[in-house]
């Protein structure tokens, strides 16, 4: 299992847009074999931070998503709302 954690820093308008953006992201990613789930969360310490967790079955499934055109397109949709660049970490199951 692979968990991708992306941290987004968005304007107030971006936070409103983000809710609809996540719904669209969920519709798109369900078409990718090995994709499991998307969880958006706000940071309790800093409401300007939005955390997005995506779960994939394995590295192959994750690479299918990140190498696809839709991945770039959906990230670009957030670009006008960013107050600083997004950050990401990848977690890989050891069992």
VMD Tcl script that draws the C-alpha trace (Angstrom):
set ca {
  {0.00 0.00 0.00}
  {1.15 3.54 -0.77}
  {-0.21 6.63 0.94}
  {0.48 9.94 -0.73}
  {0.20 12.95 1.57}
  {-0.03 16.34 -0.14}
  {-0.13 19.55 1.85}
  {-1.77 22.50 0.12}
  {-1.64 26.14 1.22}
  {-4.64 27.93 -0.27}
  {-6.38 31.28 -0.18}
  {-9.87 31.55 1.35}
  {-11.34 31.23 -2.15}
  {-9.13 28.21 -2.72}
  {-10.50 26.48 0.36}
  {-14.03 26.91 -0.97}
  {-12.96 25.65 -4.41}
  {-11.08 22.74 -2.82}
  {-14.29 21.06 -1.65}
  {-15.59 20.76 -5.21}
  {-12.11 19.98 -6.51}
  {-11.87 16.95 -4.22}
  {-15.21 15.64 -5.51}
  {-13.91 15.89 -9.07}
  {-10.61 14.27 -8.03}
  {-12.52 11.34 -6.52}
  {-14.51 10.84 -9.71}
  {-11.34 10.87 -11.81}
  {-9.18 8.64 -9.63}
  {-11.77 5.89 -9.32}
  {-11.07 5.13 -13.00}
  {-7.48 4.17 -12.10}
  {-6.93 0.50 -11.18}
  {-5.34 0.18 -7.76}
  {-6.59 3.52 -6.49}
  {-8.30 3.11 -3.12}
  {-9.30 6.40 -1.45}
  {-8.95 10.17 -1.05}
  {-9.18 11.89 2.34}
  {-9.05 15.68 2.57}
  {-8.37 17.13 6.02}
  {-7.70 20.53 7.55}
  {-4.84 21.05 9.96}
  {-6.03 21.70 13.49}
  {-3.04 23.96 14.11}
  {-3.24 26.00 10.90}
  {-6.49 26.28 8.95}
  {-4.59 27.63 5.94}
  {-3.16 24.13 5.46}
  {-5.18 21.48 3.73}
  {-3.92 17.93 3.78}
  {-4.90 15.42 1.15}
  {-4.25 11.72 1.60}
  {-4.52 9.36 -1.36}
  {-4.19 5.59 -1.03}
  {-3.01 3.26 -3.77}
  {-2.65 -0.52 -3.77}
  {0.99 -0.47 -4.87}
  {3.72 1.44 -6.67}
  {2.36 0.49 -10.10}
  {-1.05 1.96 -9.30}
  {0.53 5.12 -7.91}
  {2.75 5.56 -10.97}
  {-0.25 5.13 -13.28}
  {-1.89 8.09 -11.54}
  {1.10 10.44 -11.36}
  {2.18 9.78 -14.94}
  {-1.28 10.48 -16.35}
  {-2.42 13.73 -17.94}
  {-5.31 14.06 -15.50}
  {-2.90 14.26 -12.55}
  {-1.20 17.35 -14.00}
  {-4.48 18.92 -15.02}
  {-6.15 18.63 -11.62}
  {-3.08 19.99 -9.82}
  {-3.00 22.94 -12.22}
  {-6.59 23.78 -11.27}
  {-5.39 24.64 -7.76}
  {-2.48 26.82 -8.91}
  {-4.43 30.10 -8.95}
  {-5.39 29.59 -5.29}
  {-1.96 28.70 -3.86}
  {-0.31 31.03 -1.39}
  {2.86 28.93 -1.50}
  {3.96 25.72 -3.25}
  {2.38 22.46 -2.21}
  {4.46 19.79 -0.50}
  {4.15 16.03 -0.64}
  {5.38 12.90 1.08}
  {4.99 9.27 0.11}
  {4.52 6.52 2.67}
  {5.01 2.88 1.70}
  {3.68 -0.04 3.75}
  {6.35 -2.38 5.09}
  {4.02 -5.34 5.57}
}
mol new
graphics top color blue
foreach p $ca { graphics top sphere $p radius 0.5 }
foreach p [lrange $ca 0 end-1] q [lrange $ca 1 end] { graphics top cylinder $p $q radius 0.2 }
display resetview
